């Protein structure tokens, strides 16, 4: 809302923080745009980030003067900023349609609104040409605020913003109660709140433009003249930003959780790889190489869980029915008989039974192992299994069971086959 004075003196002091904000904004926008541009579903987000960054850059008076001098078009930075704003609105609509899974009727409304935005953008360019402008009087909206052309131009831009806000709200609102997770429902509510706050901002701006252009009384005087519209605009951007960041933060949390699970499962994976070689799909990587490579972490975690389970299944043949019965007795006397506790004891028995020369009964005769359908739940179960296997009680129980088995004597031919025999 700051305006240039009639003599061209800008009523705003340079802000030393602004270049830092712009640099951070552009770095973030370029990095995310390079990543998002590979996915058709995320390209609207890339366009939104770049458009907002460009419009924010051209909002500074110093950048406006530089842009105008470079192009030779007085107030050309204002038109460029407004066109970038319209592009950002179109990107918001496309992004809202992607996030809400809009069907055919909503898509038709979306295309119609985007066509309307394109027509209005062309109208902004057409109105900009005859608007009275001068190099020594920057910001025509201030010193020519009573011109019908200027009033029409500015109201048309506000209409573009209102169109995007209304349709984005209509696209998002039906999904507020039906989104998959509570986190996503909160994010959509923030987006709806941002649309409503943005409409209030548009109403205040239009109110000011009409009253200022026709000499009518305007109730918001200094210091509220600039403060309230600025707070409404910043509140709108903050609500939109939070609404978009929550799903991104959720995805980042899932990524970090799976990354930690992948690295924390390495000791169990390495132990089983030594006990049952041949179940690692491809050459084993060093811990440092795993730490530096962050690509495809979901696929790598899934592969690691499969390799662990395959090795477990093969080693399970060394836990004979007699050993399994003795393990059940140990569980009943020393610990609650939980699936993971039983699985940890069976795994420790299998790891000790093979080098002890006990017979292999074959995997088909061994007790069933637990398993989870969800990748994260399965990884968490394996981490619990890894922790329980190292528990002193499991170590002592496995020793007791094997000591009793060795005391009974008896070796089957499978124990003399070497390797894993029929397992």
C-alpha positions in Angstrom: 0.0 0.0 0.0 3.0 2.3 0.1 2.9 4.8 -2.9 5.4 6.9 -4.7 5.0 10.6 -4.1 4.1 13.0 -6.9 7.7 14.0 -7.4 8.8 10.4 -7.7 10.2 10.1 -4.2 9.5 6.6 -2.8 7.8 6.6 0.6 9.7 3.5 1.7 13.2 2.9 3.1 15.3 0.0 1.8 15.0 -3.1 4.1 18.3 -4.9 4.6 16.4 -8.1 5.4 14.6 -8.1 2.1 17.5 -9.3 0.0 18.1 -12.2 2.4 14.4 -13.2 2.2 14.4 -13.0 -1.6 17.6 -15.1 -1.9 16.2 -17.8 0.4 12.9 -17.7 -1.5 14.6 -18.1 -4.9 16.9 -20.9 -3.7 14.0 -22.8 -2.2 11.8 -22.2 -5.3 14.5 -23.3 -7.8 15.4 -26.4 -5.8 11.8 -27.5 -5.4 10.9 -26.5 -8.9 13.7 -28.7 -10.3 12.4 -31.6 -8.3 8.7 -31.0 -8.9 9.0 -30.5 -12.6 9.6 -34.2 -13.2 6.2 -35.1 -12.0 3.0 -33.9 -13.8 1.1 -33.8 -10.5 3.7 -31.5 -9.0 4.4 -29.2 -11.9 1.6 -26.7 -10.7 3.5 -26.4 -7.4 6.7 -25.6 -9.3 4.9 -22.9 -11.4 3.4 -21.5 -8.2 6.7 -21.2 -6.4 8.4 -19.6 -9.4 5.5 -17.1 -10.0 5.3 -16.1 -6.3 9.1 -15.6 -6.2 9.0 -13.5 -9.3 6.1 -11.4 -8.1 7.7 -10.9 -4.7 11.0 -9.8 -6.3 9.2 -7.2 -8.4 7.3 -5.8 -5.4 10.3 -3.9 -4.2 10.7 -0.3 -5.4 14.4 -0.7 -6.1 13.8 -3.7 -8.3 10.9 -1.9 -10.0 13.1 1.0 -11.0 15.8 -1.4 -12.2 13.3 -3.4 -14.2 11.7 -0.3 -15.7 15.1 1.1 -16.7 16.1 -2.3 -18.2 13.0 -2.6 -20.3 12.4 1.1 -21.0 8.7 0.7 -20.0 7.5 2.9 -17.2 5.9 0.8 -14.5 6.5 -2.3 -16.6 7.5 -4.1 -13.3 3.9 -3.5 -12.0 2.4 -5.2 -15.1 4.9 -8.1 -14.9 4.2 -8.6 -11.2 0.5 -8.6 -11.8 0.8 -11.2 -14.7 2.9 -13.4 -12.4 0.2 -13.0 -9.8 -2.4 -14.2 -12.3 -0.1 -17.2 -13.2 0.2 -18.0 -9.5 -3.6 -18.0 -9.1 -3.9 -20.4 -12.1 -1.3 -22.6 -10.6 -3.1 -22.6 -7.2 -6.3 -23.8 -9.0 -4.5 -26.6 -10.7 -2.8 -27.6 -7.5 -6.1 -27.6 -5.6 -7.6 -29.8 -8.3 -4.7 -32.3 -8.0 -4.7 -32.4 -4.2 -8.5 -32.9 -4.0 -8.7 -35.4 -6.8 -11.2 -33.3 -8.8 -13.5 -35.2 -11.1 -14.8 -34.2 -14.5 -17.4 -31.6 -13.4 -14.8 -29.8 -11.2 -12.2 -30.0 -14.0 -14.6 -28.3 -16.4 -15.1 -25.5 -13.9 -11.3 -25.3 -13.5 -10.6 -25.0 -17.2 -13.3 -22.4 -17.5 -11.8 -20.3 -14.7 -8.3 -20.6 -16.1 -9.6 -19.4 -19.5 -11.3 -16.5 -17.7 -8.0 -15.7 -16.0 -6.2 -15.8 -19.3 -8.8 -13.4 -20.9 -8.4 -11.0 -17.9 -4.7 -11.1 -18.1 -4.9 -10.0 -21.7 -7.3 -7.3 -20.6 -4.7 -6.1 -18.1 -2.1 -5.8 -20.8 -4.6 -3.9 -23.1 -5.5 -1.5 -20.3 -1.9 -1.0 -19.3 -1.0 0.5 -22.6 -3.2 3.7 -22.4 -2.8 4.1 -18.7 -1.0 7.5 -18.0 2.6 6.6 -17.0 5.8 8.5 -16.7 9.4 7.5 -15.8 9.7 10.3 -13.3 6.4 9.4 -11.6 6.6 5.7 -10.7 3.6 3.7 -9.5 0.7 5.1 -11.6 -1.8 3.6 -9.1 -0.9 6.3 -6.6 -0.5 9.5 -8.6 -3.2 8.6 -11.1 -5.5 6.9 -8.7 -8.6 8.9 -9.9 -8.2 7.9 -13.6 -11.0 5.6 -14.8 -8.4 3.5 -16.6 -6.3 3.0 -13.5 -9.4 2.2 -11.4 -10.5 -0.3 -14.0 -7.1 -1.9 -14.2 -6.7 -2.3 -10.5 -10.2 -3.6 -10.0 -9.6 -6.1 -12.8 -6.5 -7.5 -11.1 -8.4 -7.8 -7.8 -11.2 -9.7 -9.8 -8.5 -12.1 -11.0 -7.5 -12.8 -7.4 -11.1 -13.2 -6.3 -11.8 -15.7 -9.0 -8.9 -17.9 -8.0 -9.8 -17.7 -4.3 -13.4 -18.5 -4.8 -12.8 -21.5 -7.1 -10.0 -22.8 -4.9 -12.3 -22.7 -1.9 -15.0 -24.5 -3.8 -12.6 -27.2 -4.9 -11.1 -27.8 -1.4 -14.2 -27.4 0.8 -15.9 -30.7 -0.1 -12.7 -32.6 0.8 -12.3 -31.0 4.3 -14.3 -33.8 5.9 -13.4 -36.7 3.6 -9.6 -36.4 3.3 -7.7 -39.5 4.1 -5.9 -38.5 7.3 -6.6 -35.9 10.0 -3.4 -34.1 9.1 -4.6 -33.6 5.5 -8.0 -32.5 6.8 -6.3 -29.8 8.9 -4.2 -28.7 5.9 -7.3 -28.3 3.7 -9.1 -26.3 6.5 -6.1 -24.0 6.5 -6.4 -23.6 2.7 -10.1 -22.7 3.0 -9.3 -20.2 5.8 -6.6 -18.7 3.5 -9.2 -18.3 0.7 -11.6 -16.5 3.1 -8.9 -14.3 4.4 -7.8 -13.5 0.9 -11.4 -12.6 -0.1 -11.5 -10.1 2.8 -8.2 -8.6 1.6 -9.7 -8.3 -2.0 -12.8 -6.6 -0.5 -10.7 -4.1 1.5 -8.5 -3.3 -1.5 -11.5 -2.8 -3.8 -13.1 -0.6 -1.1 -10.0 1.6 -1.0 -9.7 1.8 -4.8 -13.3 2.9 -5.3 -13.3 5.4 -2.4 -9.9 6.8 -3.3 -10.8 7.0 -7.0 -14.1 8.8 -6.5 -13.2 10.9 -3.5 -15.4 9.1 -1.0 -14.6 8.7 2.7 -12.5 5.7 3.6 -12.6 4.7 7.3 -9.1 3.1 7.5 -6.8 6.1 8.1 -3.1 6.0 9.1 -1.6 3.9 10.5 -4.4 1.4 9.7 -4.4 2.4 6.0 -1.4 0.2 5.3 -1.4 -2.2 8.3 -4.7 -3.9 7.9 -4.4 -4.8 4.2 -0.8 -5.9 4.8 -1.9 -8.2 7.7 -4.7 -9.7 5.6 -2.4 -10.4 2.7 0.4 -11.8 4.9 -2.2 -13.9 6.7 -3.5 -15.3 3.5 -0.1 -16.3 2.3 0.7 -17.7 5.8 -2.4 -19.9 5.8 -1.8 -21.1 2.2 1.8 -21.8 3.1 0.9 -23.8 6.2 -1.7 -25.7 4.3 0.8 -26.7 1.7 3.6 -27.4 4.1 1.7 -29.8 6.3 1.4 -32.5 3.7 5.1 -31.8 2.7 6.2 -32.1 6.3 4.2 -35.3 6.6 6.0 -36.8 3.6 9.3 -35.6 4.9 8.5 -37.3 8.3 7.7 -40.6 6.5 10.9 -40.3 4.5 13.0 -39.7 7.6 11.3 -42.5 9.5 12.0 -45.0 6.7 15.5 -43.8 6.4 16.2 -44.4 10.1 14.5 -47.8 9.9 16.7 -48.7 7.0 19.9 -47.9 8.7 18.8 -49.2 12.1 18.0 -52.6 10.5 21.5 -53.0 9.1 22.9 -55.0 12.1 20.2 -57.6 11.9 20.4 -57.7 8.1 24.2 -58.1 8.2 23.9 -60.9 10.9 21.4 -62.9 8.8 23.5 -62.3 5.7 26.4 -64.0 7.3 24.3 -66.8 8.7 22.3 -67.5 5.5 24.4 -66.0 2.6 22.8 -65.7 -0.8 19.6 -63.8 0.2 21.0 -60.3 -0.4 19.8 -59.1 -3.8 22.9 -57.7 -5.4 26.3 -56.7 -4.0 26.2 -55.5 -0.4 27.0 -51.8 0.0 29.2 -50.3 2.7 27.6 -48.3 5.5 29.1 -45.1 4.2 27.6 -45.7 0.7 24.2 -46.4 2.3 24.5 -43.2 4.4 25.3 -41.0 1.4 22.7 -42.4 -1.0 19.2 -41.1 -0.2 17.5 -42.2 -3.4 14.6 -44.7 -3.4 14.6 -45.2 0.3 11.1 -46.8 0.3 12.3 -49.4 -2.3 15.5 -50.1 -0.4 13.7 -50.5 3.0 11.2 -52.9 1.4 14.1 -54.9 -0.1 15.9 -55.0 3.2 12.8 -56.4 5.0 12.3 -59.0 2.3 16.0 -60.1 2.6 15.7 -60.4 6.4 12.5 -62.4 6.2 13.9 -64.7 3.5 17.0 -65.5 5.6 14.7 -66.0 8.7 12.6 -68.5 6.7 15.7 -70.5 5.6 17.2 -70.5 9.1 13.9 -71.5 10.7 14.4 -75.1 9.6 17.1 -75.5 12.3 14.4 -75.0 15.0 13.0 -78.5 15.3 9.6 -79.2 16.8 11.3 -80.4 20.0 13.3 -77.1 20.2 10.1 -75.2 19.5 8.3 -76.9 22.4 11.1 -76.2 24.7 11.1 -72.5 23.6 7.3 -72.3 24.4 8.1 -73.7 27.9 10.7 -71.0 28.4 8.4 -68.3 27.2 5.7 -69.4 29.6 8.0 -69.5 32.6 10.1 -66.5 31.9 8.3 -64.0 29.8 4.9 -63.1 28.3 4.2 -65.3 25.3 4.1 -62.6 22.6 4.7 -63.2 18.9 7.8 -61.0 18.7 9.3 -62.5 21.9 8.7 -66.0 20.5 10.1 -65.0 17.1 13.2 -63.5 18.7 13.8 -66.7 20.7 13.3 -68.9 17.6 15.7 -66.7 15.6 18.4 -66.9 18.3 17.9 -70.7 18.5 18.3 -71.0 14.7 21.4 -68.8 14.7 23.0 -71.1 17.4 21.6 -74.4 16.3 23.3 -74.5 12.9 26.9 -74.1 14.1 26.1 -76.5 17.0 25.4 -79.2 14.4 21.7 -79.7 15.3 19.5 -81.3 12.6 17.7 -79.2 10.0 14.0 -80.1 9.7 13.3 -77.9 6.6 11.4 -74.6 6.5 8.1 -76.2 5.7 8.1 -77.9 9.2 9.2 -74.9 11.2 6.8 -72.6 13.2 5.3 -69.7 11.2 7.0 -66.3 11.5 5.1 -63.2 12.1 4.7 -60.6 9.3 3.1 -57.3 8.7 1.3 -56.0 5.6 2.4 -52.4 6.0 6.0 -51.5 5.3 6.4 -49.2 8.2 4.8 -51.6 10.7 6.9 -54.4 9.3 10.1 -52.4 9.7 9.1 -51.5 13.3 8.4 -55.2 14.0 11.8 -56.1 12.7 13.5 -53.4 14.9 11.7 -54.8 17.9 12.8 -58.3 16.9 16.4 -57.1 16.6 16.2 -55.5 20.1 14.5 -58.5 21.7 17.1 -61.0 20.2 19.8 -59.1 22.0 17.8 -59.1 25.3 19.7 -61.0 28.1 16.6 -63.1 28.8 16.4 -64.3 25.1 20.1 -65.1 25.2 19.8 -67.1 28.5 16.6 -68.9 27.3 18.3 -69.9 24.0 21.2 -71.3 26.0 18.9 -73.3 28.3 17.0 -74.8 25.3 20.1 -75.8 23.4 21.8 -77.2 26.5 18.8 -79.4 27.1 18.8 -80.5 23.4 22.5 -81.4 23.5 21.9 -83.4 26.6 19.4 -85.6 24.9 21.9 -86.4 22.1 20.9 -87.6 18.6 21.9 -86.2 15.3 20.0 -86.6 12.1 21.6 -87.0 8.7 20.5 -83.5 7.8 23.0 -82.2 10.3 25.9 -83.8 8.3 25.0 -82.4 4.9 27.0 -79.2 5.5 25.7 -75.8 4.6 21.9 -75.6 5.0 21.0 -79.0 3.7 17.3 -79.2 3.0 16.5 -75.8 4.6 
